[in-house]
Amino acid sequence: MSSDSFDSGADGLPKPSRRRFVQGLAVGGAIAGLGLWPRSSWATKGGTPNVMSGTEFDLTIGQTLMDFTGRTRPAVTVNGSLPAPLLRWREGTTVNLRVTNALPMGSVHGHETSIHWHGILLPANMDGVPGISFDGIGRGETYHYRFTVRQGGTYWYHSHSAFQEQMGLYGPIVIDPIDPEPFAYDRDYVVMLTDWTDLDGAALFSRLKKMSGYDNHYRRTVGDFIHDVDRNGLEPTLADRRMWGRMRMTPTDLSDVNANTYTYLMNGTTALGNWTGLFRSGEKVRLRFINGSSMTHFDVRIPGLKMTVVAADGQYVHPVTIDEFRIATAEVYDVIVEPSGQDAFTIFAQDLGRTGYVSGTLAVREGLRAPVPAVDPRPILTMADMGMGDMAHASRASVERGHATAATGHDGMAGMDMPQAAVSAPPGSTAQSQDMSTMDMGEMDMRPASGNPLVDMRSPSPTPRLDDPGIGLRDNGRMVLSYAMLRSAFEDPDGRDPGRDIELHLTGHMDKFAWSFNGQKFSSAEPLRFNYGERLRIVLVNDSMMTHPIHLHGMWSDLEDEQGNFQVRKHTIDMPPGTRRSYRVRADALGHWAYHCHLLYHMEAGMMREVEVAE
């Protein structure tokens, strides 16, 4: 087949170069000599060679050469596969997983390895976090994971050692429930979204520490300034620029790493590789979306098809029909679609910053494609996005389309609710508050007066914003999922009111690429202590300008609505900039657990805590 097979006149796709075409057809990129390894479609009904099921599993972690970009690089794989094999368990059984470290001597990925079973309820010593729940798996060693499966649904697994997750050590888990599911479907596919880089993970981390904005190629230009002055006037535009300048931040910096570094993958295949799930017209198809990336939020849609969300993070929700959803790193959404009326539909997943995408296809036969939509316009953060009051919805949408809002007053802050807040002090400091309504742009310096080197700002008026689909998704003409639309299909499984609250601020310093809870990085923070059996409330406040998906190991996170009522059970809670969200936790798992931002490089930079549950 020649590259001419993908000419834009035939299917609406741009014609790739021969090099990119060969790269795309490296279906997963695994290389064995001069041959290519076939990829599984991960159809969970019927089984494929890349699906392992039952109760006994032998998993070998090694190094395999991969090519996604025209350059061969070593990846960390399980049984030679990237992503790792789909593991299929059954609720109520006891699984035995023998994980062997076969990484070669001198591997750039380190000597120790591990597997964490994300969202799975199990004993602490089976959780797979070196230094917290066990010692890790040394080269040549085998660790025996053994636990009873106490849940059903869609989950995933990944390494918790250094940067091995970034380099390919991740895979899906499907658990067949004991009780019948409350919905029907004819076909069943896993769709795992990930990000790949040819850089070694440690090298990428080092680059972020030296130049955190390396991938931000979309800074506002003189042309943008002139456009904003023409639309809104000189004073509001200058006020807006002064605000961002004082914060030493840029409103276009939405993600630390994006498609300028990453190649996005769907089930281990690039967009040109065209992962395909087959269907017959009129069938109901279940798609289990897993975001197994290291640093990427994806916005997912299937043009021409409605999606009905039936589960979130493995737990049933009341069905809600949408056109699009944002899936944060580590989150999972199960949706059902009913394709008909055409032979092919594009599964389209673009990154939050609109720098790139990955796509696949639902089709009646292999080899078909549907048109791939253009990436949406780049979004731009507003002061409201940063938790600085709540501007009118229309104003936020206007700014997101790349224009400064005309609703802004002469000081750039009209319409914002600015209560008293210690805006220049890190959480927990005793710095005196001042009324932001009396401050002009020259006075508003968001840097911490206390000199905490890990904190560069604090959000003065954070709100839950559970009904907000997120920056770049507001008023786009599509029905977009928000957390407020998710409702568990069951009542609060605990039923008790929380006995106490723990408030944690998500803090960071953009220039230094330092991330933390409450201005303290992991290495200098004491563990959080939960009393075994208690029901408590965790309140998260995102004081940074980045979105942070927060994951508590070993226990469920029961998200509350804005009135404090139980809303939806999850294992990962996404926290956009300037938000304050709360969730209940039942401390029913003894031992030591990890608690962290699931953006890998934020966790490595310090946004992590240890949780100790003790009697």
Buried (B, 14 or more C-beta within 10 A) or exposed (E): EEBEEBEEEEBEBEBBEEEBBBBBBBBBBBBEEEEBBEBBBBBBEEEBEBBBBEEEBEBBBBBBBBBBBEEBBBBBBBBBBBBBBBBBBBBBEEBEBBBBBBBEEEBBBBBBBBBBBBBBBBBBBBBBBBBBBBEBBEBEBBBEBBBEBEBBBBBBBBBBBBBBBBBBBBBBBBBBBEEEBEBEBBBBBBBBBBBBBBBBBBEBBEBBBEEBBBBBEBEBEEEBBEBBBEBBBEBBBBBBBBBBEBBBBBBBBBBBBBBEBBBBBBBBBBBBBBBBBBBEEEBBBBBBBBBBBBBBBBBBBBBBBEBBBBBBBBBBBBBBEBBBBBBBBBBBBBBBBBBEEBBBBBBBBBBBBBBBBBBBBBBEEEEBBBBBBEBBEBBBBBBBBBBBBBBEEEBBBBBBBBBBBBBBEEBBBBBBBBEEBBBBBBBBBEBEEBEBEEBEBEEBBBBBBBEBEBBBBBBBBBBBBBEBBBBBBBBBEEBBBBBBBBBBBEEBEBEEEBEEEBBBBBBBBBEBBBBBBBBBBBEEBEBBEBEEEBBBBBBBBBBBBBBBBBBBBBBBBBBBBBEEEBBBBBBBBBBBBBBBBBBBBBBBBBBBBBBBBBBBBBBBBBBBBBBBBEE
